[in-house]
Amino acid sequence: MEDVLETYALPYDPEIPLICMDEQPIQLLDHSRPPQKMKSGQILREDYEYVRKGSCCLFLFTEPLAGLRHVQASERRTKSDWALQIQELLKVHYPEAKRVRLVMDNLNTHTISSLYENFAPELALAKRLEIHYTPKHGSWLNMAEIELSAMTIQYLNRRITSIEELQGELSSWETERNQIQKSIDWQFTTEQARGKLKHLHPVIYTGQGTRLIPAEISCAE
């Protein structure tokens, strides 16, 4: 936990940007019957029944200190899909960055080996990544979750039938939010974590009975 919080506390550095990434599954749905159009004084009416049109996954990257984000719809969420997203992040969106600090959860697809398997023997991508994993049960520490929540409420609160339609909505949201450079003001610090979450800290006692708080703590499992 403290590793992520200390990373958030670092000053802005355009040569080493801080990027948070997260994924979200999306179910594609269609109407079983055409909805009734809105009329004066009457909201849109649609049948509660729906038709499943498959599913997909969203990959969202956000640079909270710069107020930037990018989101892409993918049919799957395999190692290969993640590796392709990282390749685009480094080569298209941040080609001049010396290194990228990447905060994400510790899924089995989110590994350097995914890059090696898909782009071997190219090692340049892996060398430009500085990965900081959120702890188990600590995904709330990932600021990308805040962006995913805002996006879902603002643009995805309706039935979307295809991945092409979904990507159109995602692109509109991304453009609008980037234009206003909406940033995240992260307030939770290491000191606050040690105070509010002290019941989660491992405890060490010296021979004199002094209680020590280790530098690195983890969330409860």
Secondary structure, DSSP 4 states (H G I P E B T S, - for coil): -HHHHHHHTSPP-TTS-EEEEEEEEEEEEEESSPPBPPBTTB--B--S-EEEEEEEEEEEEEETTTTEEEEEEES--SHHHHHHHHHHIIIIISTT-S-EEEEE---TTSSHHHHHHHHTT--HHHHTEEEEEPPTT-GGG-THHHHHHHHHHHH-SS----HHHHHHHHHHHHHHHHHTT--------HHHHHHHTGGGS--EE-TT--EE--S------
